[in-house]
Amino acid sequence: MKLMKLTVLLLGMLLIINCNRQKKFNFNRDWTWEELSQFTEDQDTQKYITDLQKKLQSEEAYFLFQKLDKIKNPKDIHLLADLEKIQREKGGHFFSIIPDFFKQAEIIPPPENFDYLVADAFYLGGIHAVINRYLATGGIDYNVNFKSQTLKPVNRNKANLDLHINTETIKKLLQLYKSKKIKPSEITEITESQTFKTMLDCRRAEQTKYPQALPNSEDLAYFIKLSTETGPIHSLWNWINPANNFGFAELSNNHERYSTLITYIEDNEQLFEDYILARLENYLPDNFQFNTNLDFAVNFGQMVWSTDDAVGVNIVHIKDDFHTYATAIRKEIFQKTHRQLCQKNGTLKPNFSNEKDQEYYEVLSFIYFTGCANFISGSPVNFDYITLAKDSYGFLEQIHRNLFVQPNDEFVKANKMMTLGENGMFTGLGYLMARTIERKTGKEMLALCVQNGPVHFFKTYLDLQAAGKTEKYFRFDATIDAKINEYYQKQVQNYIQ
């Protein structure tokens, strides 16, 4: 809809612009909006200038007009369509998060006179504003702007966990944007690094999330190379959408700020590590040891990813938002440490003789794991767990009934798909249970639940419910209470520490 409106406005303007106007405006200075308006007699051009003044900051406007003015062959403006097409083919597409804006590039007038140049600025500036709104509100956890956050000391009572912070690859990448001449071997060294190999491996492993082409190392090299180009068309391509070139466009646009950020993290490495790990360690056994690597990289659409050996974070998504770094990295480390604990005490996949019990235990495990992971990692500031919990509360009872009372496999399958998953409704229910356990019994009890698995987690919450210490509108019925007690007494208690 936004694209259609921009297109209609642009076409309307082209019908009335005087194509023979040949006046030349000097954009290579700090001009004013009033000067732009006075340079043309065309009322539509003046309206577009007024609109741009509202959308763009002065620095952005100077950049946009100067780059348009420097295009030697005005028809090269249509190359934006080629860049968009190649980006899609190489796996840098946005998977419906951001639409294609240049499928009809021919409607963009070559900036061969002042009015056409303003028309282009209006069109590209409008796209830039729309995309920033998409990125800010599109559900991909993207910080459009830097937050100017700093790290503060935290009390760290244990030292069970160790985080090896790797900034070497991202520093080499940032250095490219400062170089006047870049060797292909320098780009290859980055794309073939373990940091980016791990990122690509993780992306391929989750291919169901990315139904279209996936990039490989050669594609990354293409994106990096384009993001370092300083000609007017490539500069505009980077500016229009910071997620272009697989996200390397944003790194190019603000490489100095990212370099400053990396230097700050290196200078405050212990503060950074303590801020992330101190909270996690409170929920682990005193004798539990764990270490992992942390890589800074770029990976459009994903804020964080993980392998057995490392956690990766997307610096262009998070920027200097240290709270988001902490919550995202904690959640990945929690998953790793949780797996080790559950394998040790046998609660990861206990052997049930009844397939229905096995399936039900899978649901309980999900609620327990996501609840503890989100609560302990420190939930995002906009995480509305109450609404999610209210929406999902009755589903657990319905799944129980359709598994054990009136078997209905199709109902169970459909509702598991709706309630399980990273953004499923059960995430809120588990969070509420974890929060209630800690608030009513203390951090030590929640730590025991983390260490002893889902049955201990549910049993603790149900004991609080029996004592009248839970919210009235989040009370499980007697059938769930009986099933949890059955598991606790007969099947899983041998694994409880």
Secondary structure, 3 states (H helix, E strand, C coil): CHHHHHHHHHHHHHHHCCCCCCCCCCCCCCCCHHHHHHCCCCHHHHHHHHHHHHHCCHHHHHHHHHHHHCCCCHHHHHHHHHHHHHHHHCCCCCCCCCCCCCCCHHHCCCCCCHHHHHHHHHHHHHHHHHHHHHHHHCCCCCCCCCCCCCCCCCCCCCCCEEEEEECHHHHHHHHHCCCCCCCHHHHHHHHCCHHHHHHHHHHHHCHHHCCCCCCCHHHHHHHHHHHHCCCHHHHHHHHHCCCCHHHHHHHHHCHHHHHHHHHHHHHCHHHHHHHHHHHHHCCCCCCCCEEEEEEEECCCCCCEEECCCEEEEEHHHHCCCHHHHHHHHHHHHHHHHHHHHHHHHCCCCCCCCCHHHHHHHHHHHHHHHHHHHHHHHCCCCCCCHHHHHHHHHHHHHHHHHHHHHCCCHHHHHHHHHHHCCCCCCHHHHHHHHHHHHHHHHCHHHHHHHHHHCHHHHHHHHHHHHHCCCCCCCCCCCHHHHHHHHHHHHHHCHHHCC
